[in-house]
């Protein structure tokens, strides 16, 4: 089988091709502008994320509320000075470290949660109460950069 060269012909004249090229680039630029202009200003880094949230315990008592964070990294993350905001408030004490791939629970009542579940190393208490109808929780690092929401 032999390749047969075909003449390079376009149905659109060269002058029109340049016009369409500029229009396409401008349209593409406008599309990117609209996509990124609509994006929120802050984005979470997701190094440590909310993993589980108990916002409506079976006993319907605020003392049974807790949330669990997960370190998605393979290395330890120092949580010293990090904080939870909106709905509940808590600042992690100095020396708090979540091991690589590990978890950390923060509770409204650490003692009650530990007694009920046998969990150890539960942090807290956080202030506020988790809404049963939904709300936005945020995790900030010590420099007040949003890490997860």
C-alpha positions as CSV (number, residue, x, y, z in Angstrom):
1,X,0.0,0.0,0.0
2,X,1.4,3.4,-1.0
3,X,0.6,6.7,0.7
4,X,-0.9,9.1,-1.7
5,X,-0.3,12.8,-0.7
6,X,-3.4,14.9,-0.7
7,X,-3.4,18.5,-1.5
8,X,-3.7,20.8,1.5
9,X,-6.9,22.6,1.0
10,X,-9.3,24.1,3.4
11,X,-12.9,25.0,3.0
12,X,-12.2,28.2,4.9
13,X,-10.0,30.8,3.3
14,X,-6.7,31.7,5.0
15,X,-8.0,35.2,5.9
16,X,-11.1,33.6,7.5
17,X,-9.0,31.1,9.4
18,X,-7.0,33.9,11.1
19,X,-10.3,35.6,12.1
20,X,-11.6,32.3,13.6
21,X,-8.3,31.7,15.3
22,X,-8.4,35.0,17.1
23,X,-12.1,34.6,17.9
24,X,-11.4,31.1,19.3
25,X,-8.5,32.3,21.5
26,X,-10.6,35.2,22.8
27,X,-13.6,33.0,23.5
28,X,-11.4,30.5,25.3
29,X,-9.8,33.3,27.4
30,X,-13.3,34.5,28.2
31,X,-14.4,31.0,29.2
32,X,-11.3,30.6,31.5
33,X,-12.0,34.0,33.0
34,X,-15.6,33.1,33.8
35,X,-14.6,29.7,35.3
36,X,-11.9,31.1,37.6
37,X,-13.8,34.3,38.5
38,X,-16.6,32.1,39.8
39,X,-14.3,30.0,41.9
40,X,-14.2,30.7,45.6
41,X,-11.3,32.8,46.9
42,X,-10.1,30.3,49.4
43,X,-9.4,26.6,48.7
44,X,-8.7,23.9,51.3
45,X,-5.4,22.1,51.1
46,X,-6.9,18.9,52.5
47,X,-3.7,17.7,54.3
48,X,-5.9,16.9,57.4
49,X,-9.6,16.5,56.7
50,X,-12.9,16.0,58.5
51,X,-13.5,12.3,58.4
52,X,-16.5,11.6,60.6
53,X,-18.9,13.9,62.5
54,X,-21.4,12.9,65.2
55,X,-23.7,15.8,65.2
56,X,-26.9,14.1,66.4
57,X,-26.1,11.4,68.9
58,X,-28.8,8.8,69.7
59,X,-29.2,10.2,73.2
60,X,-29.8,13.7,71.6
61,X,-27.5,15.2,74.1
62,X,-24.9,17.8,73.0
63,X,-22.3,16.0,75.2
64,X,-22.2,13.1,72.8
65,X,-21.1,15.2,69.9
66,X,-17.7,14.7,68.4
67,X,-15.7,15.0,65.2
68,X,-12.9,13.0,63.8
69,X,-10.0,14.3,61.7
70,X,-7.9,12.2,59.4
71,X,-4.2,12.9,58.3
72,X,-4.1,11.9,54.7
73,X,-0.4,12.3,54.5
74,X,2.2,9.5,55.1
75,X,4.1,11.8,57.5
76,X,3.1,13.2,60.9
77,X,1.3,16.5,61.0
78,X,1.8,18.9,63.9
79,X,-1.6,20.3,64.7
80,X,-0.3,22.8,67.4
81,X,-2.2,26.0,67.1
82,X,-4.7,24.7,64.5
83,X,-8.3,25.5,65.1
84,X,-11.9,24.5,64.4
85,X,-14.4,27.3,63.6
86,X,-18.0,27.8,62.7
87,X,-20.5,25.9,64.7
88,X,-17.9,24.7,67.1
89,X,-14.6,26.3,68.3
90,X,-11.5,24.6,69.4
91,X,-7.7,25.3,69.3
92,X,-5.4,22.4,69.3
93,X,-2.8,22.6,72.1
94,X,0.9,22.7,71.5
95,X,2.4,19.3,70.9
96,X,-0.7,17.8,69.2
97,X,0.5,15.5,66.4
98,X,-1.6,13.3,64.2
99,X,0.6,10.5,62.9
100,X,0.8,9.7,59.2
101,X,-2.4,8.1,58.1
102,X,-3.8,8.6,61.7
103,X,-6.9,10.0,63.2
104,X,-7.8,12.4,66.0
105,X,-11.1,12.8,67.7
106,X,-12.3,16.1,69.3
107,X,-15.4,15.9,71.5
108,X,-17.8,18.2,73.3
109,X,-17.2,16.0,76.3
110,X,-14.0,13.9,76.0
111,X,-14.5,12.1,79.3
112,X,-18.1,11.0,78.4
113,X,-17.0,9.8,75.0
114,X,-14.0,7.9,76.4
115,X,-16.2,6.3,79.1
116,X,-18.9,5.3,76.5
117,X,-16.6,4.0,73.8
118,X,-13.2,3.2,75.4
119,X,-11.4,5.6,73.1
120,X,-8.3,7.2,74.4
121,X,-6.5,10.4,73.4
122,X,-9.8,12.2,72.8
123,X,-9.2,16.0,72.7
124,X,-11.6,18.7,73.8
125,X,-13.9,20.0,74.9
126,X,-14.9,22.2,72.0
127,X,-17.3,25.0,72.5
128,X,-20.6,25.5,70.7
129,X,-22.9,22.8,69.4
130,X,-23.1,21.0,66.1
131,X,-26.3,21.8,64.2
132,X,-28.6,18.9,63.4
133,X,-29.7,20.7,60.3
134,X,-26.3,21.3,58.8
135,X,-23.6,24.0,58.9
136,X,-20.2,24.7,57.6
137,X,-17.3,23.5,59.8
138,X,-13.8,24.8,59.0
139,X,-10.3,23.7,60.0
140,X,-7.5,26.3,60.0
141,X,-3.8,25.8,60.4
142,X,-1.8,27.9,62.9
143,X,-1.4,30.7,60.2
144,X,-5.2,30.8,59.8
145,X,-5.1,29.2,56.4
146,X,-8.2,27.2,55.5
147,X,-7.2,23.5,55.4
148,X,-10.6,21.8,55.1
149,X,-14.3,22.7,55.4
